[in-house]
Amino acid sequence: MSPSPGPDPSPPTPEEMATRVSGAKAAFNGAWDLIDLAERTPEQEREMLLSAAASRYLWAAAGGEGGEQALAIGDWQVAHVLSLMGAGDLALKFASAALDRVRANGWTDWRLASAEEGMARAYAAIGDRDARDRHAQACRHLLTSLEAEDQEIIGGQLATVP
């Protein structure tokens, strides 16, 4: 097999962009459906990881449509899945990327609270209780300034961090 010549230099058409965005959303939701299961088969775990990774990849390929926020959320979801699967070191890399992106964009709202929750979960997956607790506390602090719906969603996620 010969190597590919590299990325196509022509920008994607609006139809290609729409397909990428649609695929990114479908993959994100598919991963989330599997995250919500109380128990998963090994096949479901692989599908959950591949769906989260596909969503993140497609958001990046879509370019401006989802922007920085979509990339941060994508990194957060991949970290969440990896944490659930016990791949803490890799989860921490994705959670850190999400937090770095949130901070670089100056977001101090639900996006920062969610990124802090992701860091707490990743640190829990590697067994670093002190770091888990620091990030969980940062998340709890941020929750107090959020709208009720965001508090409920992110607080519910934080409650599942071991």
Backbone as JSON, one array per atom type, in Angstrom:
{
  "sequence": "MSPSPGPDPSPPTPEEMATRVSGAKAAFNGAWDLIDLAERTPEQEREMLLSAAASRYLWAAAGGEGGEQALAIGDWQVAHVLSLMGAGDLALKFASAALDRVRANGWTDWRLASAEEGMARAYAAIGDRDARDRHAQACRHLLTSLEAEDQEIIGGQLATVP",
  "N": [[0.85, -1.17, 0.0], [0.65, 2.13, -0.89], [1.75, 5.27, 0.47], [-0.6, 7.84, 1.37], [-1.18, 10.84, -0.5], [-1.46, 12.97, 1.2], [-3.4, 15.52, 2.9], [-6.34, 16.71, 1.24], [-5.98, 19.6, -0.58], [-8.03, 21.35, -1.2], [-10.68, 23.25, 0.19], [-13.37, 21.94, 2.25], [-16.62, 21.34, 0.87], [-19.77, 23.07, 1.41], [-21.68, 21.06, 1.75], [-20.11, 18.86, 2.48], [-19.12, 19.82, 4.89], [-21.51, 20.01, 6.36], [-22.15, 17.31, 6.51], [-20.03, 16.36, 8.07], [-20.46, 17.74, 10.48], [-23.0, 16.76, 11.18], [-22.34, 14.05, 11.48], [-20.51, 14.25, 13.6], [-22.18, 15.11, 15.69], [-23.96, 12.94, 15.84], [-22.21, 10.85, 16.53], [-21.26, 11.79, 19.0], [-23.65, 11.76, 20.52], [-24.2, 9.02, 20.35], [-22.02, 7.95, 21.76], [-22.61, 9.05, 24.23], [-25.01, 7.77, 24.9], [-24.04, 5.22, 25.42], [-22.3, 5.76, 27.53], [-24.16, 6.3, 29.48], [-25.15, 3.8, 30.16], [-25.57, 1.38, 32.74], [-24.04, -0.91, 32.87], [-21.65, -2.2, 30.59], [-20.9, -4.13, 27.69], [-17.82, -5.62, 26.51], [-17.69, -5.04, 23.75], [-19.46, -2.87, 23.58], [-18.02, -1.03, 25.09], [-15.78, -0.59, 23.43], [-17.12, 0.51, 21.24], [-18.14, 2.83, 22.44], [-15.79, 4.26, 22.99], [-14.75, 4.57, 20.39], [-16.82, 6.02, 19.22], [-16.81, 8.43, 20.69], [-14.23, 9.33, 20.05], [-14.49, 9.55, 17.27], [-16.41, 11.57, 17.08], [-14.98, 13.76, 18.15], [-12.91, 13.92, 16.27], [-14.35, 14.47, 13.91], [-15.46, 16.96, 14.54], [-13.13, 18.5, 14.57], [-12.42, 18.21, 11.9], [-14.51, 19.55, 10.76], [-13.95, 22.14, 11.14], [-14.6, 25.52, 11.46], [-17.33, 25.31, 12.2], [-18.16, 24.13, 14.74], [-16.24, 25.15, 16.3], [-13.93, 26.25, 18.84], [-15.26, 25.55, 21.18], [-16.6, 23.14, 20.57], [-14.41, 21.48, 20.18], [-13.24, 21.47, 22.73], [-15.3, 20.27, 24.19], [-15.36, 17.84, 22.87], [-12.79, 16.79, 23.52], [-13.19, 16.62, 26.27], [-15.26, 14.68, 26.37], [-13.99, 12.39, 25.29], [-12.03, 12.04, 27.26], [-13.71, 11.45, 29.41], [-14.83, 8.98, 28.64], [-12.47, 7.42, 28.44], [-11.69, 7.51, 31.11], [-13.78, 6.08, 32.31], [-13.18, 3.62, 31.27], [-10.88, 2.97, 32.54], [-8.45, 3.9, 31.63], [-6.58, 5.87, 32.72], [-4.19, 7.52, 32.44], [-4.19, 8.3, 29.73], [-6.72, 9.43, 29.66], [-6.29, 11.64, 31.28], [-4.65, 13.19, 29.64], [-6.43, 14.0, 27.6], [-8.41, 15.28, 29.16], [-6.88, 17.35, 30.23], [-6.25, 18.71, 27.89], [-8.78, 19.63, 27.2], [-9.32, 21.35, 29.39], [-7.2, 23.16, 29.11], [-7.91, 24.33, 26.64], [-10.34, 25.54, 27.29], [-9.5, 27.39, 29.21], [-7.72, 28.91, 27.62], [-9.51, 30.19, 25.98], [-10.76, 31.84, 27.71], [-13.1, 31.16, 29.06], [-15.37, 31.06, 31.71], [-17.57, 29.87, 32.62], [-20.09, 27.31, 32.45], [-18.54, 25.69, 30.85], [-15.96, 25.75, 31.94], [-16.51, 24.67, 34.46], [-17.33, 22.11, 33.7], [-14.97, 21.17, 32.49], [-13.31, 21.1, 34.72], [-14.62, 19.11, 36.18], [-14.09, 16.98, 34.46], [-11.31, 16.8, 34.76], [-11.18, 16.06, 37.46], [-12.37, 13.53, 37.29], [-10.54, 12.18, 35.59], [-8.19, 12.24, 37.15], [-9.12, 10.71, 39.26], [-9.27, 8.28, 37.96], [-6.61, 7.6, 37.7], [-5.93, 7.3, 40.26], [-5.13, 9.45, 41.87], [-5.96, 10.97, 44.49], [-5.74, 13.47, 45.82], [-5.4, 15.38, 43.72], [-7.76, 14.82, 42.34], [-9.64, 15.65, 44.26], [-9.02, 18.41, 44.46], [-9.73, 19.37, 41.9], [-12.4, 18.62, 41.84], [-13.4, 20.21, 43.89], [-12.93, 22.73, 42.78], [-14.72, 22.58, 40.67], [-17.17, 22.34, 42.09], [-17.22, 24.87, 43.3], [-17.49, 26.53, 41.05], [-19.98, 25.7, 40.18], [-21.82, 27.03, 41.77], [-22.27, 29.47, 40.61], [-23.64, 29.03, 38.32], [-26.42, 28.55, 36.01], [-29.46, 26.88, 36.97], [-30.06, 24.53, 35.46], [-27.57, 23.87, 34.29], [-26.1, 23.51, 36.64], [-27.37, 21.23, 37.62], [-26.84, 19.28, 35.6], [-23.96, 19.21, 35.38], [-23.28, 18.95, 38.05], [-24.47, 16.47, 38.55], [-22.88, 14.85, 36.96], [-20.43, 15.2, 38.25], [-21.02, 13.98, 40.65], [-20.77, 11.31, 40.04], [-18.11, 10.81, 39.92], [-15.61, 8.72, 40.99]],
  "CA": [[0.0, 0.0, 0.0], [1.47, 3.34, -0.96], [1.25, 6.32, 1.36], [-1.51, 8.79, 0.75], [-0.47, 12.07, -0.85], [-1.7, 14.01, 2.19], [-4.76, 16.07, 2.89], [-6.82, 17.39, 0.04], [-5.77, 21.03, -0.35], [-9.23, 22.15, -1.41], [-11.54, 23.29, 1.38], [-14.58, 21.13, 2.1], [-17.82, 22.02, 0.38], [-20.77, 23.2, 2.47], [-22.32, 19.77, 1.96], [-19.17, 18.04, 3.25], [-19.12, 20.37, 6.25], [-22.76, 19.62, 7.0], [-22.04, 15.88, 6.79], [-19.11, 16.21, 9.19], [-21.14, 18.22, 11.7], [-24.03, 15.79, 11.49], [-21.66, 12.86, 11.97], [-19.95, 14.57, 14.91], [-23.28, 15.12, 16.65], [-24.47, 11.56, 15.99], [-21.21, 10.07, 17.26], [-21.28, 12.27, 20.39], [-24.85, 11.22, 21.17], [-24.03, 7.57, 20.47], [-21.11, 7.71, 22.89], [-23.29, 9.39, 25.48], [-25.96, 6.68, 25.19], [-23.27, 4.13, 26.01], [-21.83, 6.24, 28.83], [-25.29, 6.23, 30.41], [-25.48, 2.43, 30.55], [-25.03, 0.97, 34.04], [-23.02, -1.91, 32.54], [-21.38, -2.28, 29.14], [-20.13, -5.27, 27.21], [-16.56, -5.16, 25.91], [-17.98, -4.44, 22.44], [-20.04, -1.55, 23.83], [-16.93, -0.15, 25.53], [-15.02, -0.2, 22.24], [-17.98, 1.41, 20.46], [-18.2, 4.08, 23.18], [-14.53, 4.96, 22.76], [-14.66, 4.95, 18.98], [-17.81, 7.07, 18.95], [-16.3, 9.69, 21.25], [-13.08, 9.76, 19.24], [-15.0, 9.96, 15.95], [-17.05, 12.87, 17.24], [-13.92, 14.77, 18.3], [-12.22, 14.0, 14.98], [-15.22, 15.12, 12.94], [-15.54, 18.38, 14.88], [-11.89, 19.12, 14.09], [-12.49, 18.23, 10.43], [-15.55, 20.51, 10.35], [-13.39, 23.49, 11.2], [-15.25, 26.6, 12.19], [-18.72, 25.09, 12.58], [-18.31, 23.97, 16.19], [-15.23, 25.99, 16.89], [-13.16, 25.86, 20.01], [-16.13, 24.91, 22.16], [-16.82, 21.75, 20.17], [-13.17, 20.74, 20.41], [-13.11, 21.29, 24.17], [-16.29, 19.27, 24.59], [-14.9, 16.56, 22.33], [-11.71, 16.3, 24.37], [-13.8, 16.25, 27.55], [-15.98, 13.41, 26.25], [-13.0, 11.31, 25.13], [-11.46, 11.84, 28.6], [-14.75, 10.81, 30.23], [-14.89, 7.59, 28.21], [-11.24, 6.76, 28.84], [-11.74, 7.35, 32.56], [-14.69, 4.96, 32.59], [-12.52, 2.39, 30.82], [-9.7, 2.75, 33.36], [-7.25, 4.38, 30.94], [-6.41, 7.16, 33.38], [-3.13, 8.37, 31.9], [-4.66, 8.88, 28.47], [-7.85, 10.29, 30.02], [-5.75, 12.89, 31.8], [-4.17, 13.99, 28.51], [-7.58, 14.62, 26.95], [-9.03, 16.22, 30.1], [-6.0, 18.52, 30.29], [-6.43, 19.45, 26.63], [-10.06, 20.33, 27.31], [-9.16, 22.45, 30.34], [-6.33, 24.17, 28.48], [-8.67, 25.03, 25.59], [-11.31, 26.38, 27.99], [-8.76, 28.53, 29.79], [-7.18, 29.74, 26.53], [-10.61, 30.99, 25.44], [-11.26, 32.71, 28.76], [-14.43, 30.77, 29.51], [-15.46, 30.87, 33.17], [-18.94, 29.42, 32.86], [-20.3, 25.87, 32.52], [-17.45, 25.0, 30.16], [-14.88, 25.58, 32.9], [-16.98, 23.7, 35.47], [-17.3, 20.78, 33.08], [-13.57, 20.78, 32.33], [-12.82, 20.75, 36.06], [-15.19, 17.79, 36.47], [-13.32, 16.03, 33.66], [-10.01, 16.63, 35.41], [-11.4, 15.27, 38.68], [-12.62, 12.14, 36.87], [-9.29, 11.6, 35.08], [-7.31, 12.0, 38.29], [-9.67, 9.55, 39.98], [-8.94, 7.08, 37.19], [-5.21, 7.22, 37.94], [-5.77, 7.1, 41.69], [-4.58, 10.63, 42.55], [-7.1, 11.53, 45.24], [-5.55, 14.89, 46.11], [-5.72, 16.14, 42.51], [-9.2, 14.63, 42.11], [-10.38, 16.5, 45.19], [-8.8, 19.82, 44.09], [-10.54, 19.7, 40.73], [-13.81, 18.48, 42.23], [-13.73, 21.41, 44.65], [-13.01, 23.84, 41.82], [-15.99, 22.4, 39.95], [-18.26, 22.7, 43.01], [-17.21, 26.32, 43.45], [-18.04, 27.1, 39.82], [-21.4, 25.34, 40.06], [-22.65, 27.98, 42.51], [-22.57, 30.65, 39.79], [-24.27, 28.59, 37.07], [-27.88, 28.39, 35.96], [-29.92, 25.65, 37.63], [-29.94, 23.37, 34.56], [-26.14, 23.54, 34.19], [-25.73, 22.97, 37.95], [-27.9, 19.87, 37.71], [-26.13, 18.4, 34.67], [-22.54, 19.06, 35.73], [-23.26, 18.4, 39.41], [-24.79, 15.05, 38.42], [-21.68, 14.19, 36.44], [-19.43, 15.22, 39.32], [-21.43, 13.0, 41.67], [-20.38, 9.96, 39.62], [-16.65, 10.65, 39.97], [-15.3, 7.86, 42.15]],
  "C": [[0.9, 1.23, 0.0], [0.89, 4.4, -0.03], [0.34, 7.28, 0.62], [-0.75, 10.08, 0.48], [-0.67, 13.19, 0.16], [-3.1, 14.55, 2.07], [-5.09, 16.76, 1.57], [-6.69, 18.89, 0.27], [-7.02, 21.88, -0.55], [-10.1, 22.12, -0.16], [-12.8, 22.45, 1.15], [-15.75, 21.98, 1.59], [-18.79, 22.2, 1.55], [-21.48, 21.87, 2.77], [-21.42, 18.85, 2.78], [-19.11, 18.52, 4.71], [-20.36, 19.93, 7.01], [-22.74, 18.14, 7.37], [-21.13, 15.64, 7.99], [-19.77, 16.62, 10.51], [-22.21, 17.23, 12.13], [-23.43, 14.51, 12.07], [-21.08, 13.07, 13.36], [-21.03, 14.53, 15.98], [-23.8, 13.71, 16.91], [-23.49, 10.71, 16.79], [-21.17, 10.49, 18.73], [-22.47, 11.66, 21.13], [-24.78, 9.71, 21.34], [-23.11, 7.2, 21.62], [-21.83, 7.98, 24.2], [-24.32, 8.32, 25.87], [-25.24, 5.52, 25.86], [-22.69, 4.51, 27.36], [-22.93, 6.05, 29.87], [-25.66, 4.81, 30.85], [-24.83, 2.09, 31.9], [-23.9, -0.05, 33.85], [-22.88, -1.96, 31.03], [-20.62, -3.56, 28.84], [-18.8, -4.74, 26.69], [-16.77, -4.51, 24.54], [-18.57, -3.04, 22.6], [-18.97, -0.56, 24.3], [-16.1, 0.32, 24.34], [-15.83, 0.79, 21.4], [-18.06, 2.78, 21.12], [-16.94, 4.91, 22.93], [-14.43, 5.44, 21.32], [-15.65, 6.05, 18.62], [-17.33, 8.42, 19.47], [-15.14, 10.22, 20.43], [-13.53, 10.23, 17.86], [-15.65, 11.33, 16.03], [-16.0, 13.97, 17.32], [-13.19, 14.99, 16.98], [-13.07, 14.78, 13.97], [-15.42, 16.6, 13.26], [-14.3, 19.11, 14.39], [-11.92, 19.25, 12.57], [-13.51, 19.24, 9.93], [-15.04, 21.94, 10.42], [-14.24, 24.43, 12.03], [-16.64, 26.32, 12.71], [-18.91, 24.99, 14.1], [-17.32, 24.79, 16.97], [-14.54, 25.38, 18.1], [-14.01, 25.13, 21.03], [-16.34, 23.44, 21.82], [-15.57, 20.91, 20.41], [-12.95, 20.48, 21.9], [-14.08, 20.22, 24.66], [-15.88, 17.9, 24.09], [-13.78, 15.97, 23.16], [-12.25, 15.85, 25.73], [-14.5, 14.89, 27.45], [-15.03, 12.23, 26.08], [-12.37, 11.01, 26.49], [-12.44, 11.09, 29.5], [-14.79, 9.31, 29.92], [-13.64, 6.84, 28.67], [-11.18, 6.55, 30.35], [-12.63, 6.17, 32.94], [-14.04, 3.62, 32.26], [-11.25, 2.09, 31.62], [-8.39, 3.16, 32.71], [-6.92, 5.79, 31.44], [-5.36, 8.06, 32.79], [-3.56, 9.06, 30.61], [-5.86, 9.81, 28.72], [-7.35, 11.65, 30.49], [-5.22, 13.78, 30.68], [-5.33, 14.7, 27.82], [-8.28, 15.61, 27.87], [-8.2, 17.49, 30.21], [-6.13, 19.37, 29.03], [-7.73, 20.24, 26.66], [-9.93, 21.54, 28.23], [-8.28, 23.54, 29.77], [-7.08, 24.99, 27.44], [-9.68, 25.99, 26.22], [-10.62, 27.62, 28.55], [-8.24, 29.47, 28.71], [-8.25, 30.64, 25.93], [-11.24, 31.9, 26.49], [-12.64, 32.37, 29.27], [-14.41, 30.48, 31.0], [-16.83, 30.36, 33.57], [-19.01, 27.9, 32.95], [-19.18, 25.09, 31.85], [-16.26, 24.77, 31.1], [-15.28, 24.58, 33.98], [-16.91, 22.28, 34.92], [-15.87, 20.29, 32.9], [-12.95, 20.4, 33.67], [-13.37, 19.38, 36.49], [-14.42, 16.72, 35.72], [-11.94, 15.76, 34.25], [-10.15, 15.79, 36.67], [-11.59, 13.79, 38.33], [-11.34, 11.47, 36.38], [-8.32, 11.31, 36.21], [-7.81, 10.84, 39.14], [-9.28, 8.26, 39.29], [-7.48, 6.65, 37.37], [-4.92, 7.07, 39.43], [-5.15, 8.25, 42.45], [-5.73, 11.35, 43.25], [-6.96, 13.02, 45.52], [-5.9, 15.75, 44.9], [-7.2, 16.01, 42.17], [-9.99, 15.6, 42.97], [-10.22, 17.98, 44.88], [-9.69, 20.23, 42.92], [-12.03, 19.57, 41.02], [-14.26, 19.72, 43.01], [-13.84, 22.63, 43.74], [-14.32, 23.77, 41.04], [-17.16, 22.82, 40.84], [-18.36, 24.21, 43.19], [-17.84, 26.99, 42.22], [-19.54, 26.83, 39.68], [-22.3, 26.39, 40.72], [-23.04, 29.19, 41.66], [-23.3, 30.3, 38.49], [-25.78, 28.57, 37.17], [-28.24, 27.01, 36.48], [-29.73, 24.42, 36.75], [-28.48, 22.92, 34.43], [-25.63, 22.95, 35.51], [-26.15, 21.51, 38.06], [-27.11, 18.9, 36.83], [-24.7, 18.15, 35.14], [-22.4, 18.5, 37.15], [-23.57, 16.9, 39.42], [-23.6, 14.26, 37.9], [-20.6, 14.11, 37.52], [-19.76, 14.18, 40.38], [-21.04, 11.58, 41.31], [-18.86, 9.76, 39.58], [-16.32, 9.82, 41.2], [-14.35, 8.5, 43.14]]
}
